[in-house]
């Protein structure tokens, strides 16, 4: 790995393994990990019970939380790895909620305007690692971790999120992106699978010569 500070974000749908990979890579390379706010999120349970009522509140909470985290990341002198990027909030989740009719036009416009203003001040990650997985894999992972507020998650919602992720990644323009298909990988329990991901990240970073200058 280069000696210069690295900023990596791990992107992916619910249940794709972002948090697990963030922790593993942080431990391997002594990077500072930043995780998505889940256990202390005051809106998630209400959101999954009534998405239409709580979608705007949830997205504003995530935006504020991730903006503060992103600012802290860019100000740190050491390398960092982030569980889910701030860009996913608007391009995936808010957009999908609006498409499904669970966020009004008024709230969506307000949210996008606020997002654009806030993120114009931020530095993008050096590398975005996208963990791509089929719906069957996501459902299995979600059930395995056993979070109460996710137990009744709508399959159609996950499917639409996956479509949004693939479309977003194909048009991502903020920096380098590495897509890793994870359906046949078990990087938590199989060292060879984890080594494969490490090699893929290292090779991608080597292509970005500015990290070595």
C-alpha positions as CSV (number, residue, x, y, z in Angstrom):
1,X,0.0,0.0,0.0
2,X,1.2,3.6,-0.7
3,X,2.5,5.7,2.1
4,X,0.3,8.6,1.3
5,X,-3.0,8.9,3.1
6,X,-5.7,6.7,1.4
7,X,-9.5,7.3,1.6
8,X,-11.6,4.3,0.6
9,X,-15.3,3.9,0.8
10,X,-17.1,0.6,0.7
11,X,-20.5,0.8,-1.1
12,X,-23.2,-1.8,-1.5
13,X,-26.8,-2.8,-0.9
14,X,-28.2,-3.7,2.5
15,X,-26.6,-7.1,3.6
16,X,-23.7,-6.9,1.1
17,X,-21.0,-7.1,3.7
18,X,-19.8,-3.5,3.9
19,X,-19.3,-3.4,7.6
20,X,-17.6,-6.7,7.8
21,X,-15.1,-5.8,5.0
22,X,-14.5,-2.4,6.5
23,X,-13.5,-3.9,9.8
24,X,-11.3,-6.6,8.2
25,X,-9.4,-4.1,6.0
26,X,-9.0,-1.6,8.8
27,X,-7.4,-4.4,10.9
28,X,-5.2,-5.6,8.1
29,X,-3.8,-2.2,7.1
30,X,-4.2,-0.3,10.4
31,X,-6.6,2.1,8.7
32,X,-9.1,4.1,10.8
33,X,-12.7,2.6,10.2
34,X,-15.8,4.7,10.0
35,X,-19.1,2.8,10.2
36,X,-22.7,3.6,9.2
37,X,-24.8,4.7,12.1
38,X,-27.3,1.8,12.7
39,X,-27.7,0.8,16.3
40,X,-28.1,4.4,17.5
41,X,-30.2,5.6,14.6
42,X,-33.5,6.9,16.1
43,X,-35.5,6.6,12.8
44,X,-34.7,3.1,11.4
45,X,-37.3,1.2,13.2
46,X,-40.1,3.7,12.5
47,X,-38.9,3.9,8.8
48,X,-39.2,0.2,8.2
49,X,-42.7,0.2,9.8
50,X,-43.9,3.2,7.7
51,X,-41.5,4.3,5.0
52,X,-43.7,7.0,3.6
53,X,-44.0,8.8,6.9
54,X,-40.4,8.6,8.0
55,X,-38.4,8.6,4.7
56,X,-37.5,12.3,4.7
57,X,-36.6,12.2,8.4
58,X,-34.3,9.2,8.0
59,X,-32.5,10.6,4.9
60,X,-31.9,13.9,6.7
61,X,-30.5,12.1,9.7
62,X,-28.1,10.0,7.4
63,X,-27.1,13.1,5.5
64,X,-26.1,15.0,8.6
65,X,-24.3,12.1,10.1
66,X,-22.4,11.1,7.0
67,X,-21.5,14.8,6.2
68,X,-19.9,15.2,9.7
69,X,-18.1,11.9,9.2
70,X,-16.9,12.8,5.7
71,X,-15.5,16.1,7.0
72,X,-13.7,14.3,9.8
73,X,-12.3,11.8,7.3
74,X,-10.8,14.5,5.0
75,X,-9.3,16.3,8.0
76,X,-7.5,13.3,9.4
77,X,-3.8,12.8,8.5
78,X,-4.1,9.0,8.5
79,X,-5.6,6.5,6.0
80,X,-9.3,5.7,6.5
81,X,-11.9,3.3,5.3
82,X,-15.6,4.1,5.3
83,X,-18.7,1.9,5.5
84,X,-21.0,3.4,2.9
85,X,-20.4,6.7,1.1
86,X,-22.4,9.9,1.4
87,X,-23.2,9.7,-2.3
88,X,-25.3,6.6,-1.8
89,X,-27.8,8.5,0.4
90,X,-29.1,10.6,-2.5
91,X,-28.3,8.5,-5.6
92,X,-29.6,5.2,-4.2
93,X,-31.8,5.6,-1.1
94,X,-33.5,8.9,-1.5
95,X,-33.9,8.5,-5.2
96,X,-35.4,5.0,-4.8
97,X,-37.8,6.2,-2.1
98,X,-39.0,8.9,-4.4
99,X,-39.4,6.5,-7.3
100,X,-41.5,4.2,-5.1
101,X,-43.7,7.1,-4.0
102,X,-42.5,7.0,-0.4
103,X,-40.9,10.4,-0.5
104,X,-42.9,13.4,-1.9
105,X,-41.7,15.6,-4.8
106,X,-41.4,18.5,-2.4
107,X,-39.3,16.6,0.2
108,X,-37.1,15.0,-2.5
109,X,-36.4,18.3,-4.2
110,X,-35.5,19.9,-0.8
111,X,-33.3,16.9,0.1
112,X,-31.4,16.9,-3.3
113,X,-30.8,20.7,-3.0
114,X,-29.4,20.3,0.5
115,X,-27.3,17.3,-0.5
116,X,-25.8,19.2,-3.5
117,X,-24.9,22.2,-1.4
118,X,-23.3,20.1,1.4
119,X,-21.3,17.7,-0.8
120,X,-19.8,20.5,-3.0
121,X,-17.4,21.1,-0.1
122,X,-16.3,17.5,0.2
123,X,-13.3,15.5,-1.2
124,X,-14.3,12.3,-2.9
125,X,-12.8,8.9,-1.9
126,X,-9.6,7.8,-3.7
127,X,-11.3,4.5,-4.3
128,X,-14.9,3.4,-4.1
129,X,-15.3,-0.4,-3.6
130,X,-18.7,-1.6,-4.7
131,X,-19.8,-5.0,-3.3
132,X,-22.3,-6.4,-5.8
133,X,-24.6,-9.2,-4.8
134,X,-27.7,-10.9,-6.0
135,X,-31.0,-10.6,-4.0
136,X,-30.7,-14.2,-2.7
137,X,-27.3,-13.4,-1.2
138,X,-28.5,-10.2,0.4
139,X,-31.6,-11.9,2.0
140,X,-29.4,-14.7,3.4
141,X,-27.0,-12.2,4.9
142,X,-29.8,-10.0,6.3
143,X,-31.4,-13.0,8.0
144,X,-28.1,-14.2,9.4
145,X,-27.4,-10.9,11.2
146,X,-30.9,-10.9,12.7
147,X,-31.7,-7.2,13.1
148,X,-35.3,-6.9,14.3
149,X,-36.0,-3.8,12.1
150,X,-34.8,-5.7,9.0
151,X,-36.7,-8.9,9.5
152,X,-39.7,-7.8,7.3
153,X,-37.8,-5.9,4.7
154,X,-39.6,-5.9,1.3
155,X,-37.9,-7.9,-1.4
156,X,-39.1,-5.5,-4.0
157,X,-37.4,-2.7,-2.1
158,X,-34.1,-4.6,-2.1
159,X,-34.5,-5.4,-5.8
160,X,-35.0,-1.7,-6.7
161,X,-32.0,-0.7,-4.6
162,X,-29.9,-3.2,-6.5
163,X,-31.0,-1.8,-9.8
164,X,-30.2,1.7,-8.6
165,X,-26.8,0.7,-7.4
166,X,-25.9,-0.9,-10.7
167,X,-27.0,2.2,-12.6
168,X,-25.2,4.6,-10.2
169,X,-21.9,2.6,-10.4
170,X,-22.0,2.6,-14.2
171,X,-22.2,6.4,-14.1
172,X,-19.9,7.1,-11.1
173,X,-17.6,10.0,-11.9
174,X,-16.1,11.2,-8.6
175,X,-13.1,8.9,-8.7
176,X,-11.9,5.3,-9.2
177,X,-14.4,2.5,-8.6
178,X,-13.8,-1.2,-8.1
179,X,-16.7,-3.6,-8.4
180,X,-16.4,-7.0,-6.6
181,X,-19.0,-9.6,-7.1
182,X,-19.5,-11.3,-3.7
183,X,-22.1,-14.1,-4.3
184,X,-19.4,-16.8,-4.4
185,X,-17.1,-15.1,-1.8
186,X,-16.9,-15.6,1.9
187,X,-14.2,-13.1,2.8
188,X,-15.2,-13.2,6.5
189,X,-14.4,-16.9,7.0
190,X,-12.1,-17.8,4.0
191,X,-8.7,-16.2,4.0
192,X,-8.3,-16.9,0.3
193,X,-11.4,-14.9,-0.6
194,X,-10.2,-12.0,1.6
195,X,-6.8,-12.1,0.0
196,X,-8.5,-11.9,-3.4
197,X,-10.2,-8.7,-2.4
198,X,-7.0,-7.2,-0.9
199,X,-5.1,-8.0,-4.2
200,X,-7.9,-6.4,-6.2
201,X,-7.8,-3.2,-4.2
202,X,-4.0,-3.1,-4.2
203,X,-3.9,-3.5,-8.0
204,X,-6.5,-0.8,-8.5
205,X,-4.7,1.7,-6.2
206,X,-1.5,1.0,-8.1
207,X,-3.2,2.4,-11.2
208,X,-3.8,5.7,-9.4
209,X,-0.3,7.0,-9.6
210,X,-1.1,10.2,-7.7
211,X,-1.2,8.2,-4.5
212,X,2.5,7.6,-4.9
213,X,3.6,11.1,-5.6
